[in-house]
């Protein structure tokens, strides 16, 4: 008897390869982002949360640009071929996807960092704060 997992069979291997390979063109993860930042990032990391949340704690090196503020005039600060990586609070938040969509609509190369702040902390990485301690 099939379970809800197997009732719909897996895709053929060739289709699965295409699907999973394509995911890497849209997303990166916290570990790879951390490693790249330590080596000297070749992308701009955008924290698309509110300034208040950014101030409470963000990934070192990130720039705060709430997804609603991602507009052509603001993005003119960077060359057209700049790669952006967006993140938000975590898997329960769609802010990173909203930011990535806005960037893509502006013709900008973009990836989403899966996991967001939650994933970053789960990996054991630290945040920096702009607030006085």
Secondary structure, DSSP 4 states (H G I P E B T S, - for coil): ---TTTSSPPPPHHHHHHHHHHHHHHEEEHHHHHHHHHH--SSEEEE-S-HHHHHH-B-TT-EE--GGG--HHHHTTS-TT--EEEE-S-TT--HHHHHHHHHHHTT--EEEEETHHHHHHHTT---B-SS--
